[in-house]
């Protein structure tokens, strides 16, 4: 990993964590995590957020970790 920038805040009882990562050999990533009570509902909110607010297309969304990407799993 080369560069990393991190942002975390709360909206109500939901913790929002955003990481901007530059992973050597993989590229640049935005990692968004919402921590709260209903994981599936939060997953849908994350996808909606990155599509609408960040302009990231559905085919650019990756839902697996860096290690699996490096191992091509």
Secondary structure by P-SEA (a helix, b strand, c coil): ccbbbbbbbbcccbbbbbbbcccccccbbbbbbbbcccaaaaaaaaaaaaaccccccccccccccaaaaaacc
